[in-house]
Amino acid sequence: MTTSPDHVDSREDLAAFVRSLRRSHAENGGSWENADLPSFLDALAAWMDDADGWYRNTGRELPPGGDWAFFARALQAATTYE
């Protein structure tokens, strides 16, 4: 089970990580700062806007690549996928 974003190295790892977030929400959603979908999506967008700052503040480098379209398609697909 992938519980840390630092251990996501594949599409399968990402799917497992998303499932671990879902379990975390089911067990402790009340303790999440952004426990409902609108606030979660707002926070996700805000973090993406400031990702370079987060990486800099944590002593890491923002990955130069990344398949942003894949992530966008995944989010869009989740609105209708069963």
Summary of the structure (lengths in Angstrom):
residues: 82
radius of gyration: 13.7
end to end distance: 22.2
largest distance: 39.0
contacts: 146
relative contact order: 0.06
helix: 66%
strand: 0%
